[in-house]
Amino acid sequence: MRLFKSSEYAIRCLVFMAISECDLCPVQQLATELNIPFKFLGRLMGRLRAAGFVESVRGKHGGYRIAKPLEKIRLEAIIDTVEGLDTYDRCILGFDRCDEENPCPLHDFWKSPKAGIQEMMAQVTLADMVQAKGKKLS
């Protein structure tokens, strides 16, 4: 299983901003430092702003910064904001209908790992990711 690019980029941006020494991170800096296409990043940051994860400051010296305590930003919410969580609740083989009454060949094998992934997404915060990166929070 792998995250979609939009989730990868959102997580990378949020972690970068959380550990950055700068008060504001310009989009151009984020695009360059994280190797994310500039146009795509602009739309992505708009979604993160609309969800309240970041705030923006306009102008020559503007940019983005984290808008909430890191402990209040959960991985599940980030993914839901940029791509939706339904992707992680689908059949692993891509069948439209896969449930207890009509299981795919991997249904019973995938139930436990899928539940574990969903639980992990619900528990992990941006603070956890920053700490895992090796940055101490004050």
C-alpha positions in Angstrom: 0.0 0.0 0.0 1.2 3.5 -0.8 -0.1 7.0 -0.2 -1.2 9.1 -3.2 1.2 11.9 -4.2 -1.2 14.5 -2.8 -1.0 12.9 0.7 2.8 12.4 0.4 3.3 16.1 -0.6 0.9 17.4 2.1 2.7 15.4 4.9 6.1 16.4 3.6 5.0 20.1 3.6 3.5 20.0 7.1 6.5 18.2 8.6 8.9 20.6 6.8 7.0 23.7 8.1 6.9 22.2 11.6 10.6 21.8 11.8 11.5 24.9 9.8 13.3 27.7 11.6 11.4 30.2 9.5 8.2 31.8 10.7 6.7 31.7 7.2 7.5 29.3 4.4 7.0 30.7 0.9 5.4 28.3 -1.6 8.5 28.7 -3.8 10.7 27.5 -1.0 8.5 24.5 -0.3 8.4 23.6 -3.9 12.2 23.8 -4.3 13.1 22.2 -1.0 10.7 19.4 -1.3 10.8 18.9 -5.1 7.0 19.4 -5.5 5.6 21.0 -8.7 4.8 24.6 -7.9 1.3 24.7 -9.5 0.3 21.5 -7.7 1.6 22.8 -4.4 -0.4 26.0 -4.7 -3.6 24.0 -4.9 -2.5 21.6 -2.2 -1.7 24.5 0.2 -5.2 26.0 -0.5 -6.8 22.7 0.6 -4.6 22.6 3.8 -5.5 26.2 4.5 -9.3 25.6 4.0 -9.0 22.7 6.5 -7.4 25.0 9.0 -4.0 23.2 9.1 -2.1 26.1 7.8 -2.6 29.8 7.5 -1.3 32.1 4.8 0.2 35.6 4.8 0.1 37.4 1.5 2.7 39.8 0.2 6.4 40.0 -0.7 7.5 38.3 2.5 4.4 36.1 2.9 4.1 32.3 3.0 2.5 29.6 5.1 2.8 28.4 8.6 1.2 25.7 10.8 -2.1 27.1 12.2 -2.9 24.4 14.9 -0.9 22.7 17.6 0.9 19.8 16.0 -0.8 17.3 18.4 -4.2 18.3 17.0 -3.3 17.5 13.3 -3.9 13.8 12.7 -2.6 11.9 9.7 -6.2 10.7 9.1 -7.4 14.3 8.8 -4.5 15.3 6.4 -5.3 12.4 4.1 -9.0 13.0 4.3 -8.4 16.6 3.3 -6.3 16.0 0.3 -7.6 12.7 -1.2 -10.4 11.3 1.0 -10.3 8.2 3.2 -12.5 6.1 1.0 -9.4 5.0 -0.9 -8.2 3.1 2.2 -11.5 1.4 2.8 -11.9 -0.2 -0.6 -11.3 -3.8 -1.7 -7.6 -4.5 -2.0 -8.3 -6.2 -5.4 -10.4 -3.3 -6.6 -13.8 -5.0 -6.7 -16.8 -2.7 -6.4 -18.5 -5.0 -4.0 -16.4 -6.7 -1.4 -17.8 -7.4 2.0 -18.6 -10.2 4.4 -21.4 -11.5 2.1 -19.4 -11.2 -1.1 -15.7 -11.4 -0.2 -12.9 -11.2 -2.7 -10.1 -13.8 -2.5 -8.0 -11.6 -0.2 -10.9 -10.1 1.9 -10.3 -12.2 5.1 -6.5 -11.8 4.8 -6.7 -8.0 4.3 -9.2 -7.2 7.1 -6.7 -7.1 9.9 -3.9 -5.1 8.1 -6.5 -2.7 6.8 -7.9 -2.1 10.3 -4.4 -1.6 11.6 -3.6 1.0 8.9 -6.9 2.8 9.6 -6.1 2.8 13.4 -2.6 4.1 12.8 -3.9 6.9 10.6 -6.4 7.9 13.4 -3.7 7.9 16.1 -0.6 9.4 14.5 -0.3 13.2 14.8 1.9 15.7 13.1 3.8 16.0 16.4 4.5 12.2 16.2 5.8 12.6 12.7 8.1 15.5 13.7 9.4 13.6 16.6 10.0 10.5 14.4 12.0 12.8 12.1 14.3 13.5 15.1 13.2 17.1 15.9 12.5 17.8 19.5 9.3 19.7 20.2 9.5 22.5 22.8 
